[in-house]
């Protein structure tokens, strides 16, 4: 469900799903002033309907919603749309909600309370389809039975599309572009999300786990290796039978 380049270059559209109408209207007003097209929903049912109708570039989704939770709504949206960026809004101390949101398919999260400058920076970083490392964008990377097209953000194993989401693809491409090189979570966060804020969380680990699961389903090789306490390294090793 690819969005057009024209739309991304013109006005990025954001869907805000938040049951507190004061917060909802404040966010909508401020994001509108920043030049975003804004759609608003106060519950999961309305949010799903608008996500299907407007196909926004990014969804700002509160975890705590009346009726269906934001986590469940994230899962439902992700089943239908692998490309839309989903940023969860969680309570400051709700570590479990952050992890559950990421596992449900969210790309990132922000914690309440947050300032508008921080939120806009986080939104822009997530919307930016940046190169995963200097000189990598537009190249074909091949290793083992894996092939990565960094121009079109597509990965194949044995000629079969891997079906990675954007952040998952960018993580894999970031590692694969420098085989054998150790990359810390902070480095990966800066390259893929545009900021280091997710480096101290489990965001990177959850996305890496999804990349590994996709590879394990189709590939005869192991590619992404953990260097405990330090980060990750890309190396091609035949999978042990």
Buried (B, 14 or more C-beta within 10 A) or exposed (E): EEBEEEBBEEEBBBBBBBBEEEBBEEBBEBBEEBEBBBBBBBBBBBBBEBBEEBBBBBBBBBBBBEEBBBBBBBBBBBEEBBEBBBBBBBBEEBEEBBBBBBBBBBBBBBBEEEEBEBBBBBBBBBBEEEBBBEEBBEBEBEBBBBBBBBEEBBBBBEEEEBBBBBBBBBBBBBBBBBEEBBBBBBBBBBBBBBBBBBBEBBBBBBBBBBBBEBBEEBBEBBBBBEEEEEBBBBBBEEEEE
